[in-house]
Amino acid sequence: MLIVIWTLVILHARLGGFIKEWGLHFASAFTACVVVFSWWHVNFLGVGLHNYGFTAGKEVVWAFYLAMACVIAFGTTAKALENRR
């Protein structure tokens, strides 16, 4: 449900003119975080209806979040430099 809501937010923000090209790119990068969050934290958290009983590999998820944060930081820097010119 979270993925659907987030993609609808992106769609309406783009069509409404709230975000332009760069905003769409940032939102798309953040979408990867939303998908990983939805998949990992629902299926492998260790509690609730979708508990599959294993939680190995948490480091990979945190590395992914770190990589996505780096991508978003790089994009923010690139956008700032482009606006400066």
LOLUMFI-224280 format. One line per field, with one value per atom (N, C-alpha, C, O): residue in one letter; atom name; x, y, z. Coordinates in pm, whole numbers, padded with zeros to 5 digits. Layout:
code c(a|...);
site c(CA|...);
east c(X|...);
north c(Y|...);
up c(Z|...);
END
This chain:
code c(m|m|m|m|l|l|l|l|i|i|i|i|v|v|v|v|i|i|i|i|w|w|w|w|t|t|t|t|l|l|l|l|v|v|v|v|i|i|i|i|l|l|l|l|h|h|h|h|a|a|a|a|r|r|r|r|l|l|l|l|g|g|g|g|g|g|g|g|f|f|f|f|i|i|i|i|k|k|k|k|e|e|e|e|w|w|w|w|g|g|g|g|l|l|l|l|h|h|h|h|f|f|f|f|a|a|a|a|s|s|s|s|a|a|a|a|f|f|f|f|t|t|t|t|a|a|a|a|c|c|c|c|v|v|v|v|v|v|v|v|v|v|v|v|f|f|f|f|s|s|s|s|w|w|w|w|w|w|w|w|h|h|h|h|v|v|v|v|n|n|n|n|f|f|f|f|l|l|l|l|g|g|g|g|v|v|v|v|g|g|g|g|l|l|l|l|h|h|h|h|n|n|n|n|y|y|y|y|g|g|g|g|f|f|f|f|t|t|t|t|a|a|a|a|g|g|g|g|k|k|k|k|e|e|e|e|v|v|v|v|v|v|v|v|w|w|w|w|a|a|a|a|f|f|f|f|y|y|y|y|l|l|l|l|a|a|a|a|m|m|m|m|a|a|a|a|c|c|c|c|v|v|v|v|i|i|i|i|a|a|a|a|f|f|f|f|g|g|g|g|t|t|t|t|t|t|t|t|a|a|a|a|k|k|k|k|a|a|a|a|l|l|l|l|e|e|e|e|n|n|n|n|r|r|r|r|r|r|r|r);
site c(N|CA|C|O|N|CA|C|O|N|CA|C|O|N|CA|C|O|N|CA|C|O|N|CA|C|O|N|CA|C|O|N|CA|C|O|N|CA|C|O|N|CA|C|O|N|CA|C|O|N|CA|C|O|N|CA|C|O|N|CA|C|O|N|CA|C|O|N|CA|C|O|N|CA|C|O|N|CA|C|O|N|CA|C|O|N|CA|C|O|N|CA|C|O|N|CA|C|O|N|CA|C|O|N|CA|C|O|N|CA|C|O|N|CA|C|O|N|CA|C|O|N|CA|C|O|N|CA|C|O|N|CA|C|O|N|CA|C|O|N|CA|C|O|N|CA|C|O|N|CA|C|O|N|CA|C|O|N|CA|C|O|N|CA|C|O|N|CA|C|O|N|CA|C|O|N|CA|C|O|N|CA|C|O|N|CA|C|O|N|CA|C|O|N|CA|C|O|N|CA|C|O|N|CA|C|O|N|CA|C|O|N|CA|C|O|N|CA|C|O|N|CA|C|O|N|CA|C|O|N|CA|C|O|N|CA|C|O|N|CA|C|O|N|CA|C|O|N|CA|C|O|N|CA|C|O|N|CA|C|O|N|CA|C|O|N|CA|C|O|N|CA|C|O|N|CA|C|O|N|CA|C|O|N|CA|C|O|N|CA|C|O|N|CA|C|O|N|CA|C|O|N|CA|C|O|N|CA|C|O|N|CA|C|O|N|CA|C|O|N|CA|C|O|N|CA|C|O|N|CA|C|O|N|CA|C|O|N|CA|C|O|N|CA|C|O|N|CA|C|O|N|CA|C|O|N|CA|C|O|N|CA|C|O|N|CA|C|O|N|CA|C|O|N|CA|C|O|N|CA|C|O);
east c(00082|00000|00087|00055|00197|00286|00346|00361|00379|00437|00335|00370|00212|00107|00083|00073|00075|00053|00168|00146|00291|00406|00409|00437|00379|00380|00266|00282|00153|00046|00086|00049|00161|00211|00303|00292|00392|00482|00402|00428|00307|00226|00152|00156|00084|00007|00096|00061|00209|00301|00358|00375|00387|00440|00334|00360|00214|00107|00060|00016|00068|00029|00134|00109|00253|00359|00440|00520|00419|00494|00639|00727|00663|00799|00824|00735|00947|00987|01079|01065|01171|01257|01342|01344|01411|01498|01417|01459|01303|01218|01171|01160|01143|01102|01216|01194|01338|01454|01475|01500|01466|01482|01372|01397|01249|01138|01155|01120|01208|01232|01340|01328|01444|01548|01491|01524|01407|01346|01248|01224|01190|01099|01169|01109|01295|01371|01378|01367|01395|01397|01261|01253|01155|01020|00994|00936|01036|01016|01095|01041|01221|01302|01244|01237|01203|01143|01019|01003|00934|00810|00838|00776|00929|00959|01031|00990|01139|01223|01152|01150|01096|01044|00909|00867|00842|00721|00754|00703|00839|00865|00971|00967|01065|01179|01202|01310|01103|01122|01125|01186|01059|01060|00937|00928|00842|00716|00602|00622|00483|00365|00326|00382|00228|00171|00269|00260|00360|00449|00587|00684|00596|00724|00765|00697|00877|00928|01039|01095|01070|01157|01306|01386|01346|01489|01512|01433|01621|01654|01799|01855|01861|02000|02011|01918|02122|02147|02102|02081|02087|02047|02150|02116|02275|02381|02360|02391|02307|02284|02180|02194|02076|01972|02027|02000|02104|02161|02261|02270|02335|02426|02347|02390|02233|02149|02098|02102|02051|02004|02116|02094|02235|02350|02381|02408|02378|02404|02299|02333|02172|02067|02081|02053|02125|02149|02262|02256|02364|02474|02426|02466|02341|02286|02205|02218|02120|02038|02125|02098|02228|02320|02395|02414|02438|02505|02411|02450|02286|02188|02159|02145|02151|02129|02245|02225|02367|02486|02488|02517|02457|02455|02349|02373|02234|02127|02169|02143|02234|02280|02384|02383|02475|02577|02514|02558|02412|02345|02272|02273|02209|02139|02236|02201|02357|02458|02506|02537|02510|02554|02453|02470);
north c(-00118|00000|00126|00225|00120|00236|00268|00385|00166|00187|00255|00347|00210|00267|00414|00499|00441|00580|00668|00780|00620|00702|00730|00843|00629|00653|00746|00824|00741|00837|00979|01075|00992|01123|01179|01296|01096|01140|01181|01286|01098|01126|01258|01341|01278|01400|01524|01632|01507|01620|01660|01779|01563|01592|01657|01757|01600|01656|01791|01876|01813|01940|02048|02164|02012|02110|02138|02231|02059|02081|02035|02090|01934|01888|01890|01865|01919|01921|01802|01698|01817|01706|01655|01535|01744|01703|01642|01543|01701|01648|01507|01423|01481|01347|01248|01134|01291|01204|01174|01059|01275|01253|01163|01074|01187|01104|00959|00866|00939|00803|00733|00614|00806|00747|00712|00608|00799|00772|00656|00587|00635|00522|00390|00298|00379|00258|00233|00119|00339|00325|00281|00200|00335|00297|00149|00079|00103|-00038|-00129|-00228|-00096|-00179|-00177|-00280|-00059|-00050|-00138|-00213|-00129|-00207|-00356|-00432|-00399|-00541|-00593|-00692|-00527|-00577|-00568|-00667|-00455|-00434|-00503|-00518|-00543|-00622|-00770|-00840|-00817|-00960|-01012|-01130|-00931|-00981|-00912|-00923|-00841|-00770|-00864|-00833|-00979|-01076|-01072|-01147|-00987|-00980|-00965|-00925|-00997|-00973|-01091|-01199|-01067|-01172|-01226|-01343|-01144|-01184|-01228|-01223|-01269|-01310|-01444|-01545|-01444|-01566|-01631|-01732|-01573|-01638|-01618|-01682|-01534|-01509|-01360|-01291|-01313|-01170|-01151|-01044|-01252|-01240|-01144|-01133|-01077|-00990|-00847|-00775|-00804|-00666|-00567|-00454|-00608|-00518|-00477|-00365|-00568|-00539|-00429|-00340|-00435|-00333|-00198|-00096|-00196|-00069|-00016|00106|-00104|-00060|-00001|00097|-00061|-00007|00132|00223|00149|00281|00383|00497|00343|00434|00470|00586|00371|00398|00492|00583|00473|00561|00701|00799|00712|00844|00914|01035|00838|00896|00942|01048|00862|00900|01028|01118|01037|01156|01277|01387|01258|01368|01414|01534|01320|01355|01434|01535|01389|01460|01599|01692|01613|01745|01838|01955|01786|01867|01904|02019|01810|01837|01942|02030|01933|02030|02168|02267|02175|02304|02366|02487|02283|02335|02379|02478|02309|02348|02481|02564|02500|02626|02742|02856|02714|02817|02875|02994|02788|02833|02917|02966);
up c(00000|00000|00000|-00066|00075|00082|-00055|-00090|-00131|-00264|-00356|-00430|-00351|-00436|-00398|-00486|-00270|-00226|-00270|-00317|-00254|-00291|-00441|-00482|-00523|-00668|-00709|-00803|-00639|-00667|-00627|-00695|-00519|-00479|-00588|-00624|-00639|-00746|-00870|-00929|-00909|-01027|-01013|-01104|-00902|-00884|-00868|-00915|-00804|-00790|-00926|-00954|-01010|-01144|-01232|-01298|-01232|-01314|-01262|-01341|-01132|-01074|-01086|-01052|-01133|-01149|-01023|-01021|-00920|-00796|-00808|-00743|-00890|-00914|-01064|-01145|-01099|-01240|-01265|-01201|-01358|-01397|-01280|-01252|-01213|-01103|-00989|-00929|-00960|-00854|-00884|-00794|-01011|-01052|-01033|-00992|-01063|-01042|-00894|-00857|-00809|-00665|-00611|-00530|-00656|-00611|-00656|-00583|-00774|-00823|-00742|-00712|-00705|-00620|-00483|-00426|-00431|-00302|-00310|-00211|-00429|-00448|-00421|-00365|-00458|-00430|-00279|-00234|-00202|-00056|-00003|00089|-00061|-00018|-00048|00035|-00165|-00202|-00109|-00060|-00084|00006|00147|00213|00192|00325|00333|00429|00234|00235|00233|00308|00150|00138|00260|00321|00297|00405|00540|00614|00572|00705|00728|00842|00622|00640|00649|00736|00561|00552|00648|00685|00690|00765|00899|00956|00948|01073|01193|01295|01181|01290|01377|01474|01345|01420|01321|01206|01366|01284|01197|01207|01110|01027|00924|00887|00877|00769|00819|00743|00942|00999|00937|00954|00867|00807|00890|00850|01005|01100|01078|01147|00987|00972|00950|00886|01004|00993|00953|00976|00893|00851|00733|00653|00722|00608|00629|00531|00753|00779|00728|00691|00725|00680|00534|00496|00455|00313|00298|00215|00378|00371|00415|00350|00522|00567|00464|00445|00398|00292|00175|00114|00144|00038|00074|-00009|00197|00241|00235|00194|00274|00266|00121|00090|00032|-00110|-00167|-00242|-00132|-00182|-00125|-00194|00000|00058|-00016|-00038|-00056|-00134|-00272|-00320|-00335|-00466|-00454|-00537|-00352|-00333|-00299|-00347|-00217|-00185|-00309|-00329|-00392|-00517|-00608|-00667|-00618|-00700|-00648|-00727|-00517|-00458|-00488|-00519|-00479|-00511|-00659|-00693|-00745|-00889|-00922|-01005|-00859|-00884|-00835|-00903|-00720|-00668|-00760|-00785|-00811|-00904|-01035|-01094|-01080|-01205|-01187|-01278|-01073|-01047|-01033|-01063|-00989|-00970|-01102|-01112|-01207|-01339|-01397|-01509);
END
